[in-house]
Amino acid sequence: MQTSAVILILFIILMLGILGGVLYFIMWIDKKIDMKNRMGYSAYLKKNKPKPEKETEID
């Protein structure tokens, strides 16, 4: 096998990896934007969990 063929194959594999990564990143960003629009801003606010009240029994 010639060195140019090896370089070409490695280049094709590298390009496929980069394109796959870019597509994955775009889909991830789109999913985040879609979830934000669908759920609204209130879904991203921190929710205060109610603290359980301690019941003390006096004998």
N, C-alpha and C positions, 0 to 999 in steps of 0.2 A: 504494500500500500504506500502510496506516495504521501509526502508530508502535506501537500496542499489538500489532499482528500481528508486527511485527519483533521487539519485546521478547519476545513469546511464543515465537517460533521460536528466538531466541537462548537463552532459558531452557531450552527442551526440549533443545537441543544441549548446553548446559552440564550438565544433569542426566544425559543419556546418557553424557557423558564422565566424570562423577563416578562413576556406577554402574559403568561399565566399569573404571575405575581401582580401585574397591573390590573388584570381583570378581577382577581380576587379582591384587591384593594378597592376598586370602583364599586363592586357589589357590596362590600362591607360598609363603605361610606353611604351608599344609596339606602341600605337597610337601616342605618342609624338615622338618616334624615327622614325616611318614611315612618319609622317608629315615633320620632319626635312630633311629626305632623299629626299622626293618627292619635297618639295618646294625649297630646297637648302639653303645655308647659308645666302643668300641675304634677305630671308624672315624674318630673325631674326634681321637684322640691323634696327636701328631706322631711320625712314624716316623723312627728313626735310620737313615740310609743307611750301609751299611758302606763304609768308606773303602778304596779299592783299595790293596793292599800294594805298596810299591815293591820291586821285585826288583833287587838290585844284584849284578852279576857281578864277581867278583874274578879277575883273570887272573894 
